[in-house]
Structures are given as C-alpha cells and as structure tokens.
Amino acid sequence: MPKTITIREEVYERLVRVKREGESFSKLFERLLEGMDPLETLTRLRGCVELEEKEKMLSEIQSLRAERRI
C-alpha cells in the first residue's frame, strides 16, 4: 500500500542526486537501507521526514516490541 511522506526540499534534492536513472524512490530507499540496523536508520532519518500517521505508527512499533518480549 503506497504511503505519502513529506521531506524538506534540500533532502529531496540530495535523494535525486543519488537516485539512479530509472530507479523509483521506493527502490532507492530499499537500496540505501539495505543491511542497515533499523534503529540506526531511524536515528539517522530523525528530523528528515514528517510522518502523516505518526501516532498509529508508534502504536504499531510498541505492539511489535511487546510481542518480541514475550
């Protein structure tokens, strides 16, 4: 299911510079995130994006963490 994110203009310009010809932004993000630690990735992205469904996402993350602890 597609999601919409809002990023600052300067972040967009940086992404365009590293995006390969014919590569979608989804594929670019997959390539950039490949092999990275999820926590490190979120820490590095902090402040770069504005999430539309922030509270829902945080709730889902907390639920997943609780499931892992069981």
LOBA-213990 format. One line per field, with one value per atom (N, C-alpha, C, O): residue number from 1; residue in one letter; chain; x, y negated, z negated. Coordinates in Angstrom, 2 decimals. Each point is the difference from the previous one (the first is absolute). Last residue first. Example, Ala and Ser with C-alpha at 12.3 -4.5 7.8 and 13.67 -1.06 7.14 Angstrom:
! LOBA-213990
lumnu	(2/2/2/2/1/1/1/1)
margu	(s/s/s/s/a/a/a/a)
marti	(A/A/A/A/A/A/A/A)
xx	(12.85/0.82/-0.77/0.51/-0.22/-0.89/0.90/1.04)
yy	(2.25/-1.19/-1.09/-1.11/6.83/-1.19/-1.20/0.02)
zz	(-7.08/-0.06/-0.73/-0.17/0.24/0.00/0.00/-0.66)
END
This chain:
! LOBA-213990
lumnu	(70/70/70/70/69/69/69/69/68/68/68/68/67/67/67/67/66/66/66/66/65/65/65/65/64/64/64/64/63/63/63/63/62/62/62/62/61/61/61/61/60/60/60/60/59/59/59/59/58/58/58/58/57/57/57/57/56/56/56/56/55/55/55/55/54/54/54/54/53/53/53/53/52/52/52/52/51/51/51/51/50/50/50/50/49/49/49/49/48/48/48/48/47/47/47/47/46/46/46/46/45/45/45/45/44/44/44/44/43/43/43/43/42/42/42/42/41/41/41/41/40/40/40/40/39/39/39/39/38/38/38/38/37/37/37/37/36/36/36/36/35/35/35/35/34/34/34/34/33/33/33/33/32/32/32/32/31/31/31/31/30/30/30/30/29/29/29/29/28/28/28/28/27/27/27/27/26/26/26/26/25/25/25/25/24/24/24/24/23/23/23/23/22/22/22/22/21/21/21/21/20/20/20/20/19/19/19/19/18/18/18/18/17/17/17/17/16/16/16/16/15/15/15/15/14/14/14/14/13/13/13/13/12/12/12/12/11/11/11/11/10/10/10/10/9/9/9/9/8/8/8/8/7/7/7/7/6/6/6/6/5/5/5/5/4/4/4/4/3/3/3/3/2/2/2/2/1/1/1/1)
margu	(i/i/i/i/r/r/r/r/r/r/r/r/e/e/e/e/a/a/a/a/r/r/r/r/l/l/l/l/s/s/s/s/q/q/q/q/i/i/i/i/e/e/e/e/s/s/s/s/l/l/l/l/m/m/m/m/k/k/k/k/e/e/e/e/k/k/k/k/e/e/e/e/e/e/e/e/l/l/l/l/e/e/e/e/v/v/v/v/c/c/c/c/g/g/g/g/r/r/r/r/l/l/l/l/r/r/r/r/t/t/t/t/l/l/l/l/t/t/t/t/e/e/e/e/l/l/l/l/p/p/p/p/d/d/d/d/m/m/m/m/g/g/g/g/e/e/e/e/l/l/l/l/l/l/l/l/r/r/r/r/e/e/e/e/f/f/f/f/l/l/l/l/k/k/k/k/s/s/s/s/f/f/f/f/s/s/s/s/e/e/e/e/g/g/g/g/e/e/e/e/r/r/r/r/k/k/k/k/v/v/v/v/r/r/r/r/v/v/v/v/l/l/l/l/r/r/r/r/e/e/e/e/y/y/y/y/v/v/v/v/e/e/e/e/e/e/e/e/r/r/r/r/i/i/i/i/t/t/t/t/i/i/i/i/t/t/t/t/k/k/k/k/p/p/p/p/m/m/m/m)
marti	(A/A/A/A/A/A/A/A/A/A/A/A/A/A/A/A/A/A/A/A/A/A/A/A/A/A/A/A/A/A/A/A/A/A/A/A/A/A/A/A/A/A/A/A/A/A/A/A/A/A/A/A/A/A/A/A/A/A/A/A/A/A/A/A/A/A/A/A/A/A/A/A/A/A/A/A/A/A/A/A/A/A/A/A/A/A/A/A/A/A/A/A/A/A/A/A/A/A/A/A/A/A/A/A/A/A/A/A/A/A/A/A/A/A/A/A/A/A/A/A/A/A/A/A/A/A/A/A/A/A/A/A/A/A/A/A/A/A/A/A/A/A/A/A/A/A/A/A/A/A/A/A/A/A/A/A/A/A/A/A/A/A/A/A/A/A/A/A/A/A/A/A/A/A/A/A/A/A/A/A/A/A/A/A/A/A/A/A/A/A/A/A/A/A/A/A/A/A/A/A/A/A/A/A/A/A/A/A/A/A/A/A/A/A/A/A/A/A/A/A/A/A/A/A/A/A/A/A/A/A/A/A/A/A/A/A/A/A/A/A/A/A/A/A/A/A/A/A/A/A/A/A/A/A/A/A/A/A/A/A/A/A/A/A/A/A/A/A/A/A/A/A/A/A/A/A/A/A/A/A)
xx	(7.76/-0.74/0.73/-0.48/1.81/0.40/-0.66/0.46/-1.50/1.36/0.44/0.77/-4.92/-0.07/1.36/0.09/-0.37/-0.60/-0.08/0.24/1.23/1.01/-0.54/0.72/-3.69/1.00/1.08/0.44/-3.66/-0.62/1.00/0.08/1.24/-0.08/-0.61/0.44/-0.36/1.37/0.00/0.66/-4.72/0.37/1.40/0.23/-1.71/-0.78/0.35/0.15/1.70/0.61/-0.71/0.63/-2.49/1.26/0.68/0.51/-4.43/-0.31/1.28/0.07/0.38/-0.50/-0.32/0.28/1.16/1.03/-0.50/0.64/-2.03/-0.71/0.93/0.13/1.49/-1.41/-0.75/-0.88/6.22/-0.88/-1.45/-0.35/5.20/-1.17/-1.00/-0.46/6.21/-1.32/-1.09/0.23/4.42/0.01/-1.38/-0.25/1.47/-0.01/-0.02/-0.16/1.88/-0.71/0.14/1.10/1.07/-1.09/-0.74/-0.79/4.33/0.57/-1.08/0.26/-1.58/0.74/0.56/-0.06/-2.04/-0.98/0.69/-0.45/3.22/-0.67/-0.99/0.00/2.09/0.95/-0.64/0.19/-2.66/0.08/0.95/-0.29/-0.12/-1.20/0.04/-0.45/4.77/-0.72/-1.23/0.15/1.99/0.14/-0.82/-1.04/1.29/1.05/0.19/0.87/-3.50/0.42/1.15/1.03/-3.20/-0.24/0.49/0.06/0.20/0.71/-0.11/0.91/-3.29/1.44/0.78/0.98/-5.67/0.38/1.51/0.64/-2.43/-0.02/0.40/0.75/-1.16/1.12/0.06/1.07/-4.76/1.21/1.23/0.89/-4.88/-0.12/1.23/0.55/-0.98/0.42/-0.11/0.82/0.11/-1.07/0.53/1.04/1.84/-0.25/-1.12/0.01/2.11/-1.07/-0.37/-0.90/5.54/-0.91/-1.02/0.37/1.67/0.49/-1.05/-1.20/2.17/-0.92/0.55/0.46/1.49/0.50/-0.90/0.38/-1.42/1.39/0.53/0.85/-5.19/0.01/1.43/0.19/-0.78/-0.46/0.02/0.39/0.63/1.07/-0.39/0.83/-4.06/1.07/1.16/0.59/-4.13/-0.45/1.12/0.27/0.43/0.10/-0.41/0.65/-1.14/1.42/0.23/0.94/-5.38/0.50/1.46/0.37/-3.33/0.46/0.59/0.48/-4.32/1.42/0.34/-0.65/-3.76/0.40/1.46/0.38/-3.72/0.85/0.34/-0.01/-3.70/0.49/0.84/-0.42/-0.94/-0.05/0.55/0.84/-3.01/0.84/-0.23/-1.11/0.59/-0.84/0.89/0.82)
yy	(11.26/1.16/1.28/1.07/-5.42/0.23/1.23/0.53/-2.18/0.57/0.36/0.94/-3.18/1.37/0.68/1.19/-5.80/0.80/1.47/0.87/-3.94/0.16/0.86/0.85/-2.03/0.96/0.24/1.13/-4.42/1.32/1.07/1.07/-5.59/0.45/1.39/0.81/-2.82/0.32/0.52/0.99/-2.61/1.27/0.44/1.18/-5.41/1.04/1.38/0.96/-4.72/0.21/1.10/0.80/-2.11/0.69/0.29/1.10/-3.69/1.38/0.81/1.14/-5.76/0.70/1.45/0.87/-3.65/0.21/0.81/0.97/-2.18/0.81/0.38/1.17/-3.99/-0.38/0.75/-0.58/-0.92/1.14/-0.42/-0.66/-1.68/-0.26/1.10/0.13/-0.64/0.30/-0.40/-0.08/-0.58/-0.11/0.20/-0.44/0.86/-1.39/-0.19/-1.12/5.70/-0.90/-1.44/-0.50/4.50/-0.66/-1.02/-0.79/3.52/-0.84/-0.77/-1.10/4.23/-1.08/-0.96/-1.22/5.14/-0.95/-1.19/-1.14/4.63/-0.65/-1.05/-1.13/3.88/-0.97/-0.79/-1.21/4.74/-1.08/-1.10/-1.19/5.17/-0.83/-1.18/-1.09/3.21/0.27/-0.92/-1.21/2.64/-0.93/0.47/0.64/1.37/0.39/-0.91/0.24/-2.31/1.40/0.24/-0.67/-3.61/0.60/1.44/0.55/-3.16/-0.75/0.66/-0.11/1.98/0.10/-0.68/0.54/-0.94/1.39/0.16/0.64/-4.78/0.17/1.42/0.20/-1.08/-0.76/0.19/0.29/1.48/0.82/-0.70/0.66/-3.08/1.19/0.89/0.47/-4.19/-0.39/1.18/0.13/1.04/-0.65/-0.42/0.49/0.09/0.56/-0.78/-1.23/0.22/1.00/0.62/0.83/-3.04/-0.19/1.14/1.17/-2.29/0.47/-0.23/-0.11/-2.68/0.91/0.37/-0.87/-2.40/1.37/1.04/1.17/-5.90/0.12/1.44/0.40/-1.58/-0.01/0.21/0.68/-1.23/1.31/0.10/1.03/-5.17/0.96/1.39/0.72/-4.11/-0.24/0.98/0.47/-0.39/0.49/-0.15/0.93/-2.83/1.46/0.61/0.93/-5.56/0.35/1.51/0.53/-2.29/-0.14/0.42/0.68/1.56/-1.35/0.00/1.02/2.52/-0.24/-1.43/-0.61/4.32/-1.36/-0.18/0.32/4.11/-0.63/-1.40/-0.29/4.67/-1.33/-0.52/0.06/5.16/-0.97/-1.33/-0.03/5.14/-1.21/-0.93/-0.09/5.52/-1.18/-1.25/-0.16)
zz	(-24.63/-0.54/0.25/-0.38/2.05/-1.39/-0.60/-1.01/5.41/-0.02/-1.41/-0.19/0.91/0.48/-0.07/-0.33/-0.67/-1.08/0.40/-0.83/4.06/-1.06/-1.12/-0.53/3.95/0.48/-1.04/-0.17/-0.76/0.00/0.44/-0.61/0.84/-1.39/-0.10/-0.81/5.04/-0.43/-1.43/-0.30/2.04/0.62/-0.42/-0.24/-1.17/-0.66/0.55/-0.76/2.86/-1.31/-0.78/-0.68/4.81/0.20/-1.34/-0.21/0.18/0.38/0.14/-0.46/-0.32/-1.19/0.29/-0.82/4.49/-1.01/-1.19/-0.41/5.30/-0.98/-1.14/-0.35/3.85/-0.06/-1.10/-0.65/0.85/0.20/-0.20/-0.98/2.49/-0.83/0.30/1.14/-0.72/0.55/-0.98/-1.21/0.28/1.46/0.62/1.11/-5.89/0.43/1.51/0.47/-2.12/-0.90/0.48/0.23/1.63/0.72/-0.86/0.52/-2.28/1.05/0.75/0.49/-3.78/-0.64/1.05/-0.19/1.67/-0.53/-0.65/0.14/1.36/1.13/-0.49/0.50/-3.67/0.54/1.15/0.11/-1.86/-0.97/0.48/-0.13/2.78/0.00/-0.98/0.34/2.15/-1.24/-0.04/0.17/4.60/-1.13/-1.19/0.14/4.41/-0.93/-1.20/-0.83/4.79/0.01/-0.96/0.07/1.19/-1.31/-0.12/-1.09/5.17/-1.03/-1.38/-0.82/4.51/0.22/-1.11/-0.51/0.50/-0.28/0.12/-0.84/2.10/-1.46/-0.38/-0.95/5.54/-0.57/-1.50/-0.55/2.82/0.22/-0.56/-0.54/0.37/-0.86/0.13/-1.00/3.84/-1.34/-0.96/-0.91/5.98/-0.75/-1.37/-0.44/5.13/-1.33/-0.68/-0.01/4.36/0.06/-1.34/-0.07/0.11/1.12/0.05/-0.04/-4.73/1.29/1.08/-0.28/-4.46/0.68/1.37/0.75/-3.77/-0.15/0.67/0.10/0.03/0.44/-0.11/0.80/-2.44/1.46/0.52/1.01/-5.65/0.45/1.53/0.55/-2.52/-0.28/0.49/0.56/-0.30/0.97/-0.21/0.98/-4.12/1.31/1.04/0.76/-4.93/-0.10/1.33/0.49/-0.95/0.09/-0.11/0.61/-1.11/1.37/0.12/0.97/-4.85/0.34/1.40/0.49/-1.69/-0.29/0.39/0.85/-1.78/0.31/-0.40/-1.13/2.70/-1.01/0.47/1.20/-0.16/0.34/-1.15/-1.16/3.15/-1.09/0.50/0.90/1.24/0.06/-1.19/-0.52/0.68/0.00/0.00/-0.90)
END
